[in-house]
Amino acid sequence: MDKKYIIIPGCSDLNRGDQALVWETKRLAEENGFTGTYYLTAEKNEPAKQSKNQGIHIIRPIMEHPSRVFKNKENMEYNLWLKLKWGFISVIDFFTSLFYFTTPTRNFIKLFLFREKKYSLKVFEESEAVFVKGGGLFQAYGGISSTYAMYFWCFHLFLAQAMKKPVYVMPNSFGPFEGPFVKRIIKKALKGCTIVTARESLSAHMVKEQLGLQIPVYPDLAFQLPVVPFSKEQVLKDLNISTERKLVALTMRPYRFPQSKNPQAAYETFKTEMAGFIHWLYGKGYMPVIVEHTLAVNSHENDGACIEDVVKMVQEHEYCLIHNKNYTCYDLKKIYSCCDYIVGTRFHSVIFSLGSNIPGIAICYVGNKAQGIMHDIGLDDYVISIYDVTRDRLSKRFEKLIQNEKIVLQKIKKYNSQVKLKEEELMKKCK
């Protein structure tokens, strides 16, 4: 009988960073003896054709986000009415979820499940193991909603553990853990896993200090994302990008600025300052290459929504735009590899670049991932908070990067030289 493996949490092909982590999880697992059929959880109507082409089967999550009921694709802020609606669905989902944790109640709840959910549950029951892809999943920022959010993210771990399935947590970022019962929930979930790993030392330290758990650190799986040999000249020619100037890749995203007193004003300022930085780059003799790294159905996750506003403030000749919904993570890594520098808000655009020895600056906005990974490489000076983004601050950081380019490259290459060995060590632990 063919062995089955499940990769969680749910994601789609629109987020090329998450896509890379899913594909790399499958590749590494298969190369190390976990051979069989792989399943990925993905919400209904989320595009997953590219992952299917990689031999990954798609199943619905057992527990889905409350936004499935009250969906607003243009929502750019969490207003009180939306929170109340999601809260109502969350309460129902929570009590329903408890039925899955014992065999008798699970058999009972099956009587009321739709066909797709029944199939997902069957796959879980028949699986050999569950892999939690890398990323920045386990984090909470306080408030009563954070309690349910952490339970929601941990549910499929609890489900697998209730079914006595080994759970392997690939290199993740963890924390902060703010909110009622958040630490208790995440600690219980992680203690029940077979392997838990962090992708940077800041998260590992936070897990140790706040949860009392010691976990090893391994590089983000996307550092080793493979790319077939290619001609830089041909790639740039196909993209109609001139090689007369050095190329600076840029990624940006919509953001709700939850810690700001005026979130909408903060977002408008961010876009204005990014436009100013693009103008500055061009004036300094560089060609800004704006890459639409993450696509999404919802405006608050769709990079194009932010980019569209930014480029309205810049002259057309001052930038190049990369937009193609058919691109995979492999395609984007190839494009970043053809640039000379990266200034990325989407952190996997930075990881794709660093993995190809392309230096850059990370604009951090949530969790420990950007600060933690850049710190481990020795690049603390090249991280800036999205709340602090201004044309002047970015230009000064960029000038510092240029001045110290040789030292920065040495640090990046040193880190990359250890990635493969660390991955091999990780998979030995899983075996």
N, C-alpha and C positions, 0 to 999 in steps of 0.2 A: 504493500500500500504506500502511495506517495506521501512523503512527509509534508506537513504544512507549517508555515511560519507566518507570523503576523507582524507588520510594522505599524506602530502608532506614534504620535497621534495623527488624526486626519489632516490631510493637506491636499493641495491640487498642483497641477503643473504650472499654474500662473505664478506661483512664488518659486523662482528658480533656485533660491537658496535652500528652501525646504526640499525641493526636488533633488538637488545634489545630495543632501543628507540621506534621503530615502534610497537613492540609487547606490550611494556608496555603502550604506548599511547592508544592502542586498549583496553587492559585489564582495565586500570583505567577508561576510558570513559564508557565502558560497565557496570562496577561495579557501576557507578554513574548515570545510567539512559539513556545514549546515546546508545540505543540498535537498531540494524539494521544491514545492510550489510556494511562492510568496504572495501574501495578500496585504493590501494597504487600505486602511480606513479612510474614506473620503465622504464628505457631506453630499447630499443629493444635488445633482446638477453641477457639481464642481468638475471642471475639465480635467481629465486624467488619461487622455488618449496617448500622450507621449510615454507615460509610465506603463501603460498597457503594452506599448511597443517594446518596452524593456522586459517584458515577460512577467509583469506584476498584475495580479488580479485585484479588482476593486470591490470592497465590501462597505456597507454603511456602518458607521459607528453605532454601538448599542445605545450610548447616551449622546444626544446631540445638543448643540447650543440652543438656548431658548429663543434666539433670534430667528429660528426656523419658522416660528409662528407669527411674529411681528417683524417683518422684514422691510427695511427701508434702505435701498441701495445708495441713496444720496446722504445718509446720515453722517454728519461730521462732528456731532457732539452727543454726549449722553445726557439728555434732559431727564427731569424727574418722572415725567409720564412714561418714557421709554423704560426707565429703571423699574417702575412699578409693574409694567406689563411683563418684563423679563422676570421680575421677582416672582410673580404669580406662577408662571410656567416652571420656574426653577423649583418651587416648593413641590409641585406635582411630580416633576422629574426626580427629585430627591427621594421621595417616598416610594415611587415606582422602582427606582434603581435598587432598593434594598431587597427586592424579590429575587434578584439575580445571584445572590451570594450563597444560597444553599440549594441543593439539588431538588428537594420537593417544591420549594417556592419557584424555582427556575422552571420546572416542568409545568407549574400552574400558569406562570406568566406567558409561556409559549402559546397558550390557547388564545391569547389576545393580540399576538404580534402579527404585523404585516409580513408578507412572504420574504421581503428583503431582510428584515430584522431577524427572522427565523434562520435564514441562511447564514447571516453574520454570526449568530449565536452558535450555530452548528460548527462553523469554522473555528471559533474559539475553543469549543469543546474538543475538537479533533486535532488542534494544533500541538506541535512539539514544543514551541517556545514563542515568546513575544519579545520583539525588539523595540525599544523606545529610541527612535531616531535622535540624532543629536539636535541641538538647538537651545533655545532659551525659554523652555516651557514653564518651569516651576517657579513662579514669582507672584507676589501679592503685595499690594501697596496700601492696605488698611481699609477699614470700613466693613460693614456687614456683608457686602457683596463679595469681598475677598474670601470669606469662608466658603461660600458655595463655589466660587471660581476655582479654589484649590482642590476642593472635592471633585469638581468636574474634571480637572486635568488628571487627577489621580484615579478616577473611577475604573478605567480599563486596566490599570495596574492591580487594583483591588479585585477586579473580576478574574483576571488571570491567576492571581494568587489563590482565590477561592476555588479555582479549578485545578490547583496544584501544578500550574505551568511555570517553568523558569522564566524569569523576566530579566533581560539584559538591557541596562540603561547605557546607551552610547554617550560619548562625551557631551555633556550638557552644561549650561550655565544655570546656577541656582540662586534664588534670592532676589530681592529681599523677601522676608517672611512676616509681613505685617498684617495684623487682623486677628479677630477672635478664632481660636482653635487652629489657625493656619499651621503653626509649627507642629502641633500634634498630628494633624492629618498627613502632612508631607513626611514626617518622621516615620509614621506607621507604614506608609506606602513604600518608602525607600528601604526600610528594614526587612521588608518581605521580598525584596528583589535578590536575585542570584548575584548580579554584578551591577554596581553603580559607579559611574565615572564622571568626572568634571572635565570641561574643556579648558579651564584656566584656574590658576591658583587662588584668585580672589573668591570664586564660588566655593572651592574646596575648603578654604579657611572659614567662610561663612557657615557652611554645613557643619564643620567641626565645632565652631564656637556656639552656634545657636541650636543645633540639633544633636550634638554629641556624637556625630558619626564621622569616621575617618574614611575618606574616599580618595582614590588615586586620580592624578591629572593626566589626560592624554589630549593631543591636538584635535581641534575640530576636524571632522572627517572630510570636509570639503577642501582642506589643504592639498590632499592627494588626488583631487578630481582629475581623472586622466583626460588628455586631449590628444587626438591623433596628430601626427606631424603636419605642419601647414606652412605656407609661404606668407610671411607678414605682408610683403608687397602685394600679393594677390588678394589677400583679405581686405586690405585698405582700398585697393582698386575697386573691388566689388562693392564696397560701401561708399565709393566716391569720396574718399577722404584723402586730402593732399598730404604728402610727407614733407612739405616745405617747412612746417612748424612742428615743434615737439607737441605731443598729444597728451592732454590731461582728461582722463575719464572722470565724469561726475555722476553721482546718483543722488536723488532726493526723493522724498516721500511726503504725502499728507501726514499731518500729525495734529492731535487734539490738544496738546500742551496742557495736560491735566493739572500740573502744579502751578500754572500761571493764574494771576488774578483776572486777566482778560485773555482767555485762550484764543479767541478769534483774532484779536489784535496781534498776539504773539505769532500766530501762524502767518499773518500777512507780513509782519516784519521779517520773518524767516525767509519768505519768498523774495521780498525786496532785496534783502542782503545777499541772497544767493545770486540774484540777477546782477547785483553790483560786483560780486566776486568774478562772475563770468566775464563781465566787461573788463575788469582789471586784468584777468588772465590774458585775454586777447590783446589788450594794450601792451602787455609785457612780451608779446611775441609767441604766445602759446595758442594752440587751437583747442578750446574746450569741446569735449565729446560727451554729450549728455546721453546717458543710457537709461532706457526705461527698463529697469531691472525686474520689477515685480508688477504684474498685471493683476487685476482683481475685479470681481463683480461689483464690490462695494467701493464707494468713492474714498473712504478713509484708509483703504489699503492700496488703492490704485495709483502707482507713481505718475501715470499720465495726467491725472487730475492736477497734481502739483506742477509738473513740468510745463503743462499748457499755460498756466498762469505766469510762470517764471519767464518763459521765452517771449511772452508779449512785451516784456520790459527790456529785451535785448535785440540788437540789430541782427538780421538773419545771417549776415556774413560772419558774425562773431562766434558762431557755434555750429557743430554738427549734431544731428539727432539720430540716435539709434532706436528704432521702434520696429519690432517684428514679433507678432504674437506666436509665430511658429518656432521661434528660437528656443532651444533647450539650454540647460545649464552648461553643457559642453560648448555650445555656440557662444554664449556670453563669456565664458572663461577665455576662449580664443580671442575675442575682441579685446577684452581687458589686457591680454598678453601682448597685444599689438600697440598698446599705449605706453607712454613713458612714465606717467604718474597717475594716481587715483586720489580723488577726494570723495569719499563715499559716505552717504547716510545709511544706505542698505549695507549692513556690515558684511554680508557675504560677497558683495562686490569688492570689498576690501580684501577678504580672504582669498577670493579667486585671483586677485592681483598679487597679493603677497606670495601666494603659492607659486606664482610665475616670476618671482623676484622683481616685482614692480613696486616701488616705494610709494607711500601715500599718507593721507590724513584720514582719520575716522571721525565722523560726526556721530556721537552717541546720543541715544534718546531713551532707552529703557534697559533695565537689568544691568548685569555685570559683564556682559559679553565683550563689548568694545574695550572698556577700561582693562578688563582682566586679561584678554588675549594680547592686546598691545603692550601691557605691562610685562607679560611673560616673555615677549620678544625683546623687550627693552626699549619700547617706543612710547613711553608715557607722555613725552612732550608733543606727540602728534595725534592727540585725542582732544576733541573739543565738544562740549555739551551743545545739544541743539538749542538750548535756552540761551547760550552765549554766542551764537553765530552772528557775526557781523562781517561786512566786507573787510574791514581793517584787521580784525583778529585772524580771519582766514588767510589774508594776504601775508601777514607777518609769519604765521605758522608755515605757509608754503615757502616763503623765502628762507626760513630756517631749514626746511627740508632740503632745499636746493644747496644751501651752504654745507650741510652735513650729509649729503647724499651718499658719499663713499662709506661713511661710518654706518649709516642706516642700512645700506645694502649688505654690509658685513653681518649685521645683526639678523637681518632677514634670512640670509643664506645659511647662517649657523643654525637658526631655528628649523629651517626647511630640511637641513641635513639630518635632523633627528626625527622627523615626522614618520618616515617609513619604519624605522626601528620601533618607535613607540606604538605604531599601529599593529605591528606583528606581536608585540608584547601584550597589547589589549586583547587580540583574538586568542592568544594562548590562554589568557585568563578565562575567556568565555568557554573555550573547549574543556 
